[in-house]
């Protein structure tokens, strides 16, 4: 039974109609039904799980820092609404906001833009960068066993040279991150033999155009599932511009990733027989790709904000960066069926009780 159905949304924004294809989990026929029929039993109990979560997070963080030469910095939980620093994600979501001293404040969606500004402020050298623990609230998230209102990830960013803005360099960084994932796999398997996972030695690279050509009759999400079923670890790149079918593989914000130089790290989730995204990342827009992408989405008005002006006037460094889901990694390596088993968030009382009946105890 397929886990997803296709929902088409029409978004009217400044007299521009954007068709966004969203993959929404249907609670009656999708994840929730499947999770109730998994015959699932957690390998670790609640206390063991808490210990293992810390082990996974501490271990991966050390490996990531070492591989990418990152320095930990303190980051904001909220920013001014008119700063242009918040991540607009696909453009559909609205941030949690409040007002203080007549100023509109937004809880961050991610730190994609703030990190680039911070790299310039702290004068980081090329081939070095920063990372931070990013915590956010995404109130428009469709809740299911892998999506939560609460987002926790490692946000990282590195300074690069203009000439490094190419696919070769992007793939180099992806391979370094994947090496950190493999190192984590080895250490988790050694400490918890019952959680052994066998990932391929190398990650497989494929563009969204190549993926569409390989599986022309499948939807975008079904293509991801199919390639991950075959390759187990995949970097799917060039997400944003429309494909041969006239639709983008997925909708992306126009003002941070360069759509020709971005992508997602996907692992095969055997429990659900599906692609499991652990990271979205990319080389960030420069003064040219920013204008091209904003023009495509009819969002040139964003060029007026300080962040975009700093890019246009070359006041910010060229960078590469992304986010790596902490709970996603914990779910994957601890073989958990529900994201609520590795993080504390909001779930309906009725759902909590139903999940408990089938052996899934949320934190």
N, C-alpha and C positions, 0 to 999 in steps of 0.2 A: 504494500500500500504506500503510495507517495506521501511524503511528509508535508508537502507544500501545495498550496494553490496560488494562482496568480491573481493579483488584484491591481487594476489600473487606476491610478489617481491622476486627476487633472488639476494642476496648481496654477492659479492665476496670480501672476506677480508682475506688477507694473505693466499691465496690458500684454503680458507675454504668457502664453499657455505652454507649460512644460508637462509632457507626459512622463510620469515616473512609474516604472514597473516595480512593484514591491512584492516581496515574498513574505506572506503573513502565515503564521502557523494557525491552523484551524483546530481549536481545542476539541472538536467533536470527531475529527478524522485524522488529526496530525499527532504532534508530539505527545499530548496528554494521554490520548488513547494508547499510544505505543508504550509510554512509560508505565502505564498501569498493567500492561501485559508482558513486561520484560522478564518476569521471573528473576528479578534483580536482588542481589544481596551484596551490600557493601563489604569490601575486603577488610576495611578498618572500622572500628567502632568510633563513637564520638570523640573520646579523649585521644585515641590514636590519630584520628583525623586532624585534630587541632595541632598535634605535634608534627604531623607530616606536612601540613600546610606551611608551617614555618620553615621546615626543612626545604621544601620545594622553592619557596620564595627566596630564602637566604642563598641557596645554592645557585639558582639561576641568576640572581642579581650579581653575585660575585663573578660568574662566568661572563655575563654581558659586559660588565665594567671592564674586565680584563681584555676582552676581544675588541671592544670599540674605543678603549681609552677614554672613559667617561668620568666626570666628576659629579658627585651628587650636589644638587642645589635645592633651596627652598622655593616652592612655587605657590601661586595664588589659588584659592578656592573659588574666587569670584573676580570679575572685572567690570569696568564701566561698560554699559550697553553700547555707547557710541564710540568705543575705542577701536572697534574692528578686530579686537584680539580674540574674541570667542570663535570657536569652531562651529560653522553652520551645518556640519555633517552633510546630509543629502539635500538640505534646504527646506525640508518638511518640518523638522523638529523645532519646537520653541523652548527656550531655556527657562528654568525656574528663576524668577526675578523678585526683587524687592526694592524699596526706595529708602534712601537715607540722605538727609540734608538736601532734599530736592534733586538728588542724583539717582538715576536708574542703574541698578546693579544686577548683573546676571551671574548665576552659578555657571561655571565653565562646563562645556561639553567635552572638550579636550584642550590640551595646551599646544596644539600644533603651531599656532602663530606666536604665542608668548615666548616659546623656547627660542625662536629665531631672534626675536628682539633681545632676549637675555644673552645670547651668544655674542651679539654685538656690544651690548653694554659691558660685559665682563672681558671683552677683548680676547676671546678664545682663538688659538692658533688653528690653521688648517690641520685636519686629521685628528683633532681632539674635539671633545664635546661634553655635554651634560646629560644627566638623567634625573628624574624625580618620581616620587610616588604620586600618581594622579588619582584623585578621588572625585567623582562627579555624580550628578543626578540627571538622568535622562527620563523625564516624566512621560514622554510619548513612546517609550519603548514598548513593543508588543511582548508581554510577559509569557514566557514558557520555560522549559527546563534548561535552556542555555542563554536566555536573555533576562536581565534584571533591571530594575530602576536604578540600582547602584552600580556604578562602573569603577573598577579598580584596575589600573594598569601602570606599567612602567612607561613613562613618556621620555623619549631620548632624542637628541639632536646633535649633529656634528657639523662643523664648518668644513666646507670643501672649496676647491678652486673652480673658477669658471669652466676650465677645460675638463673638469671631472664630471660635468653634467651630461652623462651619457649612460647607455644601458650597461656597458662593460663595468663601470664603477658601481652602478646600482646592484648588479649581480654579485660583485665582490663583497659588498656589505651584507647582502642577503646570506651569502655563504658563511660569513663570520657569525651572524646571528644563529644560523642553523647549527654551526659547530657548538655554540653555547647550548642549544637544545639537545644535541647528541650527548654532550658532557653531562647535562642534567639527567638524561635517560640512563646513562651508565651508573650514575651515583644513586638514583632512586632504585634501580634494579638491584644494586648491591645491598642497599640498606633494607629494601622491602622486596625480597625475591618473588613474593606472590603478586607483585604489581609489575612484573617484567613486561616491557613493551619493546618490540623490535622495529625500529624505524630504519629506513634505508640509509646507507652511508652518505649519499649525496641527495640534495634537493633537486627536483625536476622543474625546469623553467619552460613556461609556455605563455604566449600572449593571448589576449582575449580574442583577437582576430583568428589566430591559429586554432583556438579552442572552438570557436564557432564553426570553422571549416571542418573540424574533426567530428563535431556532433551537431550538424545543421538542424536536425529535427527536434533537438532538446531545448528546454528553456535555459536561461542563464544558470540558475541554481542546479538544475539537473546536470548541466555540463560540468560544474564544479564537482558534484558528487561522482560523476563518471570518471573524471581524470584522477581524482583522489583514490577512488576504488582501485584504479590501475597502478598508480605511481606511489601512493601512500604519503608522500611529502611533496608539495607543489608550491612554486611561486608563480602566481598568475599576475601578469603585468599589463600595463597600458589600459587603465580603467577610467572611463569618463566620456570619451567621444563615442558617437554612434558607430555601430558595426554595420555589416552588409544588410542586416534586417531593418536598419533604420533606427535601432534603439541602442543605447549604451548598455554595456554588460551590467553596470550598476551606476547609480547616480552619485556623483562626488562634488564636493564644494569646489568652486572655481578659483579660489584665492590662496590655496596653500600648496597642494601637490601639483606638480606638472603631470598632466594626464598621459603624456608620452613616456614618463619616467617614474611611474608609481606602481604599486601592486599589493597583493595580499599573500601572506604565508598561510597555507592551508595544510592541515594534517588529516589523515583518514580516521574518522571515528567509527570503529568497528561496531560499537554497541548500537549505533543508530544507522550504520551503513551510509555515512554521509561525509561531506567535506566539513571540516571544523576549523574555522578561522581563528588563528591565535594572534595575528598581527596585521595591521594596515600601515603602510609606510611609503616613502618615496622621496625623490629629489624634489625640493620645493621650487615653486615658480620663480622665474626671473622676470625682468622688466618687460620682456616680450610675451612669454607664455601667459603671464598674468592678464594682460590686455586681451589676448586672443580668447582665453577661456571665459573671461567676464563678458566679452562681446557675444560669444556663443550662447551664454545663458541669459543674455539681456540684463546684465547686472553692472554695467559700466558706472552706475552711480556709486558703487563701492570704492571707486578710485579716489573719491573725495576723503575717505577716512585716513587717519595718520599712518596706519600700518601699510596700506597700499601705496601711499605717497612715498614712504620710506623705501619701498621696493623699486618704484619707478625711478626715484632719484639715487638709487644705488647706495643708500645709507645703511642697509642691512647686509650681512654676509650671505653668500650662497651657502645653502645647507642641504643636508639630507636628514630625515628623521622619521619617527613613527611612534606607534603605541603598541605595547605587547600586553595582552590581557593576563593579569595575574590569576584571576579566578578560572579563566579558560585553561591556563597551563595546569593549575591544580586539578581541575576536573579531568583533564586528559591523562595526567600521569598518576593520579590516585584512583582512576577508573570509577569516577562518580557519574551517576545518571542525571543529577540535577545540580544546577549552579548553586542552589540554596544549601547544598551539602558542604560548600567550601566558602561561603560568604553569608553575611546576615543582611537580609533585605526585607521587603514587604511581600507577603503572600496571603491570599484569602484564607481565613480560618478553615473553611470547608476543604480547600485544596490541601492544606497542611495535614488535615486528618486523613484524607483519602490517600495521600502519598505515604503516610505512616503505616497505613494498612497493608501496603505492598512493600514495606521494608525500606522506605526512603524517609529518613529523618532529617529534617532541615535544621540548620544551626539557628 
